Amino acid sequence: MKNFSALVCGYGVPKDILEDKNYHTYLTQIFNFLFDKFSETSGTIVLSGGPTDCFPPYRRTEAREMKKWFDQKITEVKKETKQKISWKFILDNKALSTVENLLYFKPLANGEIFIFAEITRKTRIKKISEKIFDKKAELVFVDFDASFARYHKEAIKKREAQAIADNLPAINSKQKLLEVRQAVKKKLDLMRKNGTEKGLKTWMGIETKKKG
């Protein structure tokens, strides 16, 4: 029997993940991919994403929110098809960065290995994955982001160059890994203080034009 393990990287904590269009597109593509290949076999799905909640009291994690979505989807599919889906879910509620997503997944990865992520991070994840998994993981990228951030090409280019420079050394250095976490926390502070959109624009270096 085929066995698989899949990493699903989280991207923020929306107000309501069951109603969020970006997450719905992202997680539907992932579910359908795995359903077509592994609906009749066992496997492990690691939902990876820590406490990035930007809404008080800041207690939710990306992993737990994604699990809510998968629970609902599996219930709907089982009801419709009467088919048992025997996947095991593991929640990584700690990871704040790409390098942490992949590092924490490595001990849990076996069988056919899949990593799902957002498409503008393609080069970053490919480079990190090659270092950690030695090209043994299949990378699946989903173009789901319809927010303002998806369309600022230069800002994305700068973000990815900096992320690669920071994340690659962190693979084998606890100090560098800590520095990456601290950088993400600074971004979260901006978003919590100024609102998610304004804080993210400030962090990405996108000029905010004043109205009027």
N, C-alpha and C positions, 0 to 999 in steps of 0.2 A: 504494500500500500504506500502511495506517495505521502510524503510528509513535507510540511513547509513551515517556515517562520517568516513573519512580515513585520516590518517596522513602519508605523504610521506617525510621521512627524506632525506635531501640533503647531498651529499658527494663531496664537492669541485665544482669549476667552471672550466670546461674544455675549451680549445680554441674554440671548436665548438661542442656544445652538440648534434646537429643533426648528427654529424659524429662520436661521441665518443662511442666506443664499450662497455665500461663498463656501461655507463649510458643507452645505448640502451638496453642491456640485462636486467638491473635493471627495467627500466620503462616499458619495454614490458611485463615483468612478472606481474607487478602491474596492468597495463592496462587490460591484459587478465583476470586476477583474478577478477577484478571489472566488466569487461564486461560480463563475464559468469554469474555472480550473480546479477548484477544490471543494465544491459543495458536498461531495460524498466522501471526503476524507478528513482526517484530523490535522490540526495545525495550531500554531501559536501566533497570535497577533499581539504585538507590543504597541500599546498606545503611549506615545512619549510626549510629555509636555508638562512643565511645572507650574508654579503659582504665579501666572502672569495676569491675573484678574485685575482689570483697571476700574472695577466698580466696587464701591464699599460693600461689605467689609473686607474685600480682597482675599477671600478664602478659597475660591475655586481654582482648580488646576485644569490645564488643557486636557490631560489624560482622562480625568473623571468626566469632563463634559463630553468628550468624544465617545466615551463608553455609553452615556445616555443615548446618543444618536444610534450607535450600533445595536443597543438593546432594543430600541424601538423598531429599527429596520429588520432585525432578525425575527422579532415577534410578528411583524407584518408578513414577511416572506413565508414563515412557517405556517401561518394561518391560511395564506393563499395556496401554498403548494403541498402542505401536509408533510413536508420534508424536514428531517432532522438536520440541523447544522451543528456539528460538534467541535467548534473551534474554541480554543482556550484563549482568554484574554488576560494579559498582564499589564498593569498600569505603572508606568514610570512617571511618578508625580514630582520628580526632582529636576529633570533636565531643563535648562534654560537656553541652550545653544545647540547648533547643529552638531558640533563635535561631541557634546554630551549625549545627544540623541543616539549617535552611532556607537559611542564607547559603551554606554550602558546596555545597548542592544546586543553587543558582541557575545557575551556569555550565554545569551538565550537563543542565539541563532543556530539552527541546524536544519538539515534537509535542504530543500530549495529555499534560497534566501532572497527576500524581496525588500526593497526600501522604497517607500512612497514619499514624495515630497513635491513642493511647489516649483514650477518650471524655471523661474528666474534665478533660482539657487542651483541650477543644474551643474555648472562648472565647479562650484564650491563642494557640493556633495559628491561629485565624481572624484575629485582629488582626495577628499577625506576618506571616502569609501575604499579607494584603491590602497590607501595606507593601512587601513584597519582590516579590510576583508580580502585584500590581495585579489581583487577582480572576481571574487566568488559570489558576489551579490548582484542580483538583477535590479537595476534602478528604473523606477517608473515615475515619470514626472507628469503632473497634472496642472494644466493652465486654468485655474479656477478663480483667480483674484480679479474682481471687477472694481476694486476700490481705486482711489486716486493714485495710490502708491505704485500700481502696476504700470502706469503710463509715463513715469518720469525716468526715461532711459539713462540719462547721465547720472542721476542720483542712485539708480540701481547699480550701475557700473561701478561707482565709487564704493557703494555699500558692499558689493561682492568682493572687490579687490581688498578692502580692509578686512572683511570676514575671513578670507582665505589666508591673509597674512597673520591674523590672530589665531585662527583655529588650527592650522596645521602644526605649529609648534606645541600647541596644547595637548596633542595626542599623547606625547610622552613626557609631559611636564605638569606636575600638580600645581606648581606656581602659575604657569601660563594658563592652566585651566581655571584657576581661581580668578585670574585677571579677566578672562572672558566672561565669567559669571558676573563680576563686578560691573563690567561694561553694560551687560544686559540690564542689570538692576538700575543703572543710571538712566537707561532708556525708559524703563518702567516708571521711574520717578517722574520723568518729564511728562509721560502720558497720564499719570494719575493726577499730577498737579495742574496740567493745562488742558486736559481732555485728550482723548485718544488721537483724534485727527491732528490737532495743533501740535501736540507733543511729538507725534511721529514725524510731522513735517519739519519740526525743529531739529530732531535727531538726524533726519536724512539730508538736512541742508536745503530744503525746498522753501523758497521765499513765499511767505504768506502775504498776499495783497490785502490791503485794508479796503473795506467796503465804503462806498460813498466818495 
